[in-house]
Amino acid sequence: VFPAIGHAFQLSQTQFGLWSALAIHDTSSVVGASLQYGPQALEIGTTVKLARALWIVPVTFALSLWHPKTGDESGVRTKKPWFILGFLMMAAVVTWIPSLSPYGHIVETMARHALVLTLFLIGANLSRETLRAVGLRPFLQGLALWVVVAASTLLAINQGWIRA
């Protein structure tokens, strides 16, 4: 739906990448939508979405200081987002050591292929049974919130309030 709306509003690839990164919640969906719109949209969308995801680290750390842990009786270990560290390390290596840039492109190509597979696997996990288990009211609430966020972000980009 997003690429069709982007074309209807004649968004540039930069505008579309920014809009998809801000208006779509799921990272794989941002990549999927911006990939269909164009290479620059993919680059902008992925970068902005990953930058948003990186804010999870300082916000979580600040919240943990503000609201200290009272004890975890469940024994469940917290998962750490190691992919963010890997992304930053690869970006730093390719940026600071130009001779490794060709290898960075190889990793990028492999990552794109893995991403397509991941998008398929994520998309295949949604079923009618899953939607029935969630229920109609939460589904409609999520859909309404998604429409409000997408529309307000599109308006802000078109008005020039948000720029890449």
Secondary structure as UniProt FT lines:
FT   HELIX           2..8
FT   TURN            9..10
FT   HELIX           13..23
FT   HELIX           27..37
FT   HELIX           39..54
FT   HELIX           56..66
FT   HELIX           82..96
FT   HELIX           98..100
FT   HELIX           101..124
FT   HELIX           128..134
FT   HELIX           136..158
FT   TURN            159..160
//
